[in-house]
Amino acid sequence: MDDFSDIMNLPHHVSAKRRQMPLADRAAQFSAFAALTGYDEEIDETARLTDTREAMSEDDIAELDAAFQRLLSMESEQPTVTVSCFQPDEYKEGGKNIIYTGVFRHFDATENKLIFTDGTKAQNSFYRNTTELQETGILMNQKGQN
């Protein structure tokens, strides 16, 4: 009797009143259970690191403005420039620093955006300065120049 041989060949009970549950639904009863829906996503979001936006000095802003004016004067030459900007995070404090290199086509004063030949549009207000391009204006170097 230890091997259940006495009940192995009995017919399987099927209710006359209730429909039989589909196999997929029966399998779902035994699948992994997530007690807190979205908890893993919250943990991942909390663990995600963001950068802080660097403050600019008055000198940096002046340098950035001068570089932006140089860029505008070179618009017809379509120089290759590298821009560095800060993109604020949608969900928490901070954001990320983005560096983009492209061929400058023109500046759209209406939208306050730099337009590149590949169609990329960069919002002017997000730029920040380091060595190449920066915030509140634009500090950039033509490729190969300092």
C-alpha positions as CSV (number, residue, x, y, z in Angstrom):
1,M,0.0,0.0,0.0
2,D,2.9,2.3,0.3
3,D,3.1,2.7,-3.5
4,F,-0.5,3.8,-4.0
5,S,-1.2,0.8,-6.2
6,D,-4.7,0.5,-4.8
7,I,-5.8,3.9,-6.2
8,M,-3.6,4.2,-9.3
9,N,-6.2,2.8,-11.7
10,L,-9.3,4.5,-10.3
11,P,-11.0,6.9,-12.7
12,H,-10.2,10.6,-12.3
13,H,-13.1,12.6,-10.7
14,V,-14.6,15.2,-12.9
15,S,-17.3,17.5,-11.5
16,A,-20.7,17.5,-13.2
17,K,-21.4,21.0,-11.9
18,R,-18.2,22.9,-12.5
19,R,-16.0,23.4,-15.6
20,Q,-12.6,22.0,-15.5
21,M,-9.9,24.6,-15.1
22,P,-7.6,25.1,-18.1
23,L,-4.1,23.8,-17.8
24,A,-2.5,27.3,-18.1
25,D,-4.6,28.5,-15.1
26,R,-3.8,25.5,-13.1
27,A,-0.1,26.0,-13.7
28,A,-0.4,29.6,-12.7
29,Q,-1.4,28.5,-9.2
30,F,2.1,27.1,-8.7
31,S,4.2,29.8,-10.4
32,A,6.3,32.3,-8.4
33,F,4.4,34.7,-6.3
34,A,5.4,38.4,-6.1
35,A,3.8,39.6,-2.9
36,L,4.7,43.2,-3.6
37,T,4.1,44.1,-7.2
38,G,6.6,46.7,-8.4
39,Y,8.9,46.3,-5.4
40,D,11.8,45.1,-7.5
41,E,11.4,48.2,-9.8
42,E,11.4,50.5,-6.8
43,I,14.6,48.9,-5.4
44,D,16.3,49.2,-8.8
45,E,15.2,52.9,-9.1
46,T,16.5,53.7,-5.6
47,A,19.8,52.0,-6.4
48,R,20.2,53.9,-9.7
49,L,22.8,56.6,-9.3
50,T,22.5,60.2,-10.7
51,D,25.1,62.9,-11.2
52,T,24.9,66.3,-9.7
53,R,24.9,69.5,-11.7
54,E,28.1,71.5,-11.3
55,A,27.7,75.1,-10.5
56,M,29.4,77.6,-12.9
57,S,31.4,80.7,-11.8
58,E,30.9,84.1,-13.4
59,D,34.1,83.5,-15.3
60,D,32.9,80.2,-16.7
61,I,29.7,81.8,-17.8
62,A,31.6,84.6,-19.6
63,E,33.9,82.0,-21.2
64,L,30.9,80.0,-22.3
65,D,29.2,83.0,-23.8
66,A,32.3,84.0,-25.7
67,A,32.6,80.4,-27.1
68,F,28.9,80.5,-28.1
69,Q,29.4,83.7,-29.9
70,R,32.5,82.2,-31.7
71,L,30.4,79.2,-32.7
72,L,27.6,81.4,-34.1
73,S,30.2,83.4,-36.2
74,M,31.4,80.0,-37.6
75,E,27.9,78.7,-38.5
76,S,28.5,78.8,-42.3
77,E,31.7,76.6,-41.8
78,Q,29.7,73.9,-40.0
79,P,32.4,73.1,-37.5
80,T,32.5,69.8,-35.6
81,V,32.0,70.6,-32.0
82,T,31.7,68.6,-28.7
83,V,29.0,69.7,-26.3
84,S,28.7,68.6,-22.7
85,C,25.3,69.1,-21.1
86,F,23.4,68.1,-18.0
87,Q,20.1,66.3,-18.4
88,P,17.9,66.5,-15.3
89,D,16.5,63.2,-14.1
90,E,12.7,62.8,-14.5
91,Y,12.2,60.8,-11.2
92,K,14.7,62.0,-8.7
93,E,17.2,64.7,-7.8
94,G,20.3,64.9,-10.1
95,G,20.6,63.7,-13.6
96,K,23.3,62.7,-16.0
97,N,26.1,64.4,-17.9
98,I,25.9,63.9,-21.6
99,I,28.7,64.5,-24.1
100,Y,27.8,64.8,-27.8
101,T,30.0,65.4,-30.8
102,G,28.6,66.5,-34.1
103,V,28.7,68.9,-37.0
104,F,27.0,72.1,-36.0
105,R,24.4,73.4,-38.6
106,H,22.8,76.4,-36.9
107,F,21.3,77.9,-33.8
108,D,17.5,78.1,-33.6
109,A,16.9,81.2,-31.4
110,T,13.1,80.6,-31.4
111,E,13.5,77.2,-29.8
112,N,16.8,78.1,-28.1
113,K,18.4,74.9,-29.5
114,L,21.6,74.0,-31.3
115,I,20.8,72.0,-34.5
116,F,23.3,69.5,-35.8
117,T,23.6,68.1,-39.4
118,D,22.4,64.7,-38.2
119,G,19.1,66.3,-36.9
120,T,20.1,66.2,-33.3
121,K,18.7,69.2,-31.4
122,A,20.4,70.3,-28.2
123,Q,18.6,72.6,-25.7
124,N,20.9,75.6,-25.1
125,S,19.9,76.0,-21.4
126,F,21.4,72.7,-20.4
127,Y,25.0,73.3,-21.3
128,R,27.7,73.4,-18.7
129,N,31.4,74.2,-19.0
130,T,34.5,72.1,-18.5
131,T,37.0,72.2,-21.4
132,E,34.7,71.9,-24.3
133,L,31.1,73.1,-23.9
134,Q,28.9,74.0,-21.0
135,E,25.7,75.3,-19.5
136,T,23.7,78.6,-19.8
137,G,25.3,79.6,-23.1
138,I,27.7,77.2,-24.6
139,L,31.3,76.6,-24.3
140,M,32.7,74.6,-27.2
141,N,35.8,74.1,-29.1
142,Q,36.1,73.5,-32.8
143,K,37.6,70.0,-33.2
144,G,41.3,70.2,-32.9
145,Q,41.4,73.7,-31.3
146,N,41.7,74.7,-27.6
